[in-house]
Amino acid sequence: MAGQVRPITLVGTPVLHQPCKTVEGFDGALKDLVDDMLASMYEADGVGLAANQIGVDLRVFVYDCPDDDGERHRGAVVNPVLELPALENRRLDDGDEGCLSVPGPHARLARPDHATVHGYDVTGAAITVEGTGLLARCLQHETDHLEGRLYIDRLSARARKKVLKEYESLRAEAAAAAENAAETDSLPG
């Protein structure tokens, strides 16, 4: 697979908490960025990834996930504009949601079960991606990222605090395990 795996940017990093810049150049650099994003998403076992999740301040996201019918959808959207059903036609899916930038915990988050994104592909051609189920959730989640919003920002204060506490606990456990492994490796054998 083309593309270089880049580290995932974690919650608290400024680029995740501010709106991203509009892409103006549809060139080889954009294609390379999308290839890197796909490689990074697959390496992290994700179904979507926004450019700012690898530290790039541009309005681009990639996705690879199924819709309600189990049909797999894969692609990239540049400068996306999210369209949701009108309130009277909106049905909510109260499923679990997680994020590669807040690895570990998940939380229930109601989102519309149908979403449409209008934007451009890497060549600058206009595209529309319409989704249901997980794909609808992904389109909304990734567009939120490009606005500087994480899924935890949509949770109640109590739920957000719980997710962040679990995230910090998992990070501390991982750091302790890495430290123990390093100490074990440095012991004379």
N, C-alpha and C positions, 0 to 999 in steps of 0.2 A: 504494500500500500504506500502511496505517495504521502508526503507530509512528515513533519518532525513533531514528536510528542513534546509538548511544553508543559511546565508545571501549572496546576490549577490554582488560581488566585482564591484566597480564603476570605471569609467574612471579616470585615474590619479594614480591608485594604481599600484605600480611597477610590480607586477606579471602579469598584463595584457599587459605590454609593452615590454616583453622579450620572446624569444623562450622558450618553455617548455621542460622539460627533458623527455627522452625516458623511457617508462615503461619497467622494466626488470622482475618484479615479477607478475605472473598471479596467484593470490591467493585470499583468503577470503577478504583481505583488499581492493583489487581492486574491487571485487564484491560489497562490502559495499560502496565504493566510488561511483560506478555507480548507486547504489540504491539511495544514497543521492543526486546525480546529477539529477536523474529523478524526485525525490520528489521536489527538489528545482525548477526545470524547470516548473513542473506542477503548483506549488504554485505561480510562477511568470507569469503564462499564456504564456510561451514561447514555441517555436517549436524546439529549439536546445539549448544546453548549453555545453560549454567547461569547463574542470576542473579548469582552472585558473579563471573562472568566480565565483568560490566559494573559491578562494584563494589557490588552489592546483596546484603546478608546475609540472604537468604531462601531457603527450600527450594522452588525452582521451576526447572524446565528445559523447554526447547522442543526439538523435533526435526523434521527433514524428511529422511528417507532411505529407501532401499529395504531390503526383507528379502531372504532367499535366493532367493525366486522373482521378484525384480525389482519387486514391488509396492511403490509408494511410500506411506509413512506419514508423517503430519504432525500435530503437536499440541503440547500443553503438559501437564505433570504437576506438580501441586502436592503437597508433602509426600510424595514417593515413598518406597516401601518396596520394595527389590529382592528378588526371589526367584529363586534359581538352581536348576537340577536337582540332585537328590541326587548325591553323588559317584559312585555306581555307575552312574548314568545320564548322567553328564556327558561330553560330547565337547568337546575344545578346538579353537579356531580360532587358529592361530598367525600371524595377519595383522599387517600394519603398522598402527601407530596414530600419530596426530599430535594436536595440540591448538592451538586458536586462541590460547591463553594462552602457548604455547611455539611461536610461529610459525616455520615452516621445516622443521626436522628431523622425521623419523619414525623409529620403532623397532619391531621385532617384539615383540609382546606377546601371549602366549597368554591367551585368555579363553574362558569357556564359549560355545558356539555357539548357545545358546538362553537367553533371559532374560525374566522377567516383572516388571513394575513395577505395584504397586497404589498408588493415590493419588486425587487429586481433579482435576476440571477447574476452570476459572476461576470457575464458578458455585457450586462446592462439591459437585457431584455426584460420587459415587464412580466411578472408572474403573479399568480394568485394561488395560495395554498389554503384549502378548506379541510377542516378536520373535526372528527368526533372522538369521544373517549380520550385515551391517553394522548393522541395527537393534538386534540383541542387543548388539553391541559399544557402540553409542551409548547404549543404556539404562544399561549398566554404567558407562561413562565419565562420563556426566552425573551419575548418582547418586553416584559417587566424588567429583566436584567438590563436591557439597553436603555431603559428609563432611569436606571440607578436604584431599582427596587428589587429586593430579594423576597422569596415567598414568605419568609418569617416576618417581613414588614406588614403582611396582610393578616397575620394572626392576632388574636387577643394578646394583651400584655402578659397574661398568665401563661398562655401556650408558648409564646415567644421565649419567655424566661426559661421555661422547662426545656425547650429545644436547645437553647444556648448553653444551659447547664449540662445537658447530656453531651453536647458537642465538646465542651471544655473538659469534661471528665474523660471522654474517649481520647482526646489529644494528650492529656496528662498520662493516661495508661500507655499510649503508644510511645511517648517520650521516655517513660520509665523502662519499658521493654527494650527500647533501642539502647538506652544507657547500660542496662544489664547485659545485653548482648555484646556491647563494646568492651565492657569490663571482662567478660568471659573470654573474648577473643584475645585480650591482652595478657591473660594469665600464662605463666610459663607452663609448657605442656609436657 
